[in-house]
Structures are given as C-alpha cells and as structure tokens.
Amino acid sequence: MISEVLFVFLITMLISAGGNAMPGLVNIRVIETALYKSWKEALLLASGAELAELFYAIMATLSVAYLNNFPEVIKWCHFLMVPVFAGMSMFYFTRKSKGVSFGPAREGSSTNTFLQGIFIGFVNPQMFPFWFTNLLYIQGIIHFNHETTYYIFVLAAVTGGYSMLLLMGWLSVSFRQRLLHFFNKYDFNRFAAIAFIILCLWKMLDVYSRYLQPATFENAQ
C-alpha cells in the first residue's frame, strides 16, 4: 500500500505542477499580483484558485470511482483519450503565442483578492477534464487497490498546483525581468503540444496492450 500511495502522490504532484506551470489565467494573475501588489496578495489569490482545483479534483475522483463500476464505460473512456490528446496537441501546435505582459494590477481588498482567485479557478473550463483524464491516465499505470489512494490523489493534485503557483509568485518577485524575458522568449504552446503527442502515443500503446492485443490472441486460438 505504501508504494502505491507514494507513487500516486508523486506522479500526481508532478502532473499538477506541470499543468500549473503553463501560462494560463490563474498563474499569470498570481504573478501579476505578486509583482504589483504583494506576496501576501498573491498567496491569497493562489489559495482561492486552489479551492476551485480541490473541488474539481474531488468531482473528477468521484466520477472515475463511480465509473469504475462500469468497466465497459471505462474502456471507452480510455479509447476516447487518444483523440482527446491528439486534439489537444493540434490545438497547442496551431495556437499562436502572444507572449506575456503584465500591467498594473487593480487595487482591492484581501477578501476581494481571495474571491477573485476562487472565481478564476471555477471558470477555468479545463480544470475538470484535466483531472478526469489524468486520473484515468494514472489508473492506467497503477491500479488503485485502496480507497485511501483516491484521497492521496486529491491531496497531491492540490499540493502540486499550490506549490507551483507559490513558486511562480516568489520567482516573479525575485527575478522580475528574467521571468518576463523567459516567458516571451520560449513558446510554451510547443512544449504543451509535444507533451500531448507523447501522451497520445503512450495511450495508443496502452489501449492496444490493454484491450486489443488479448482479443487478437483469442481470435488466433
């Protein structure tokens, strides 16, 4: 059990941190807040956003745990992940990089900053499908034999995302000019596209070995 929990915790943290490292509404706003308001305000914004991520991670966990009672549905979810990953790769390859620029953040109370974090987290349309597909991905690697593993998955999802947001806030304060140059020099859309291509290829092999290859052997017999 310990090895299962540790593996799920580490891989989920890496996935969460990687997802939050890509320029997006939440992390750009955290960086902007750290630069033009304060570290405390950035912390409040990240905390609000992670409440939304906690909610979506729980919903994704409940959905997958329920669907595990219907193996045929899970099977087709795994098949569906192939075109989804391929489509996401095409989306990022064709998406134009606009660079990153930070304007002065609006003044507001700490409460407003926290609520703003909750709002931008909940309106993120990628949050639920991100955790739903990644939980299926992780379960494709290791079977969850214990209910505790699902709790560990949710904990790691929030821990990884929160840690990355705080890291980006700290870096934005410590290395402002270098950070601006880094974001504008490298096209993160290409990195994301390559990552989804790798996931798509891996999922094709996983689906083949999991569902198609045994059927081939049975037909041969």
Summary of the structure (lengths in Angstrom):
residues: 221
radius of gyration: 19.3
end to end distance: 37.2
largest distance: 71.7
contacts: 666
relative contact order: 0.21
helix: 83%
strand: 0%
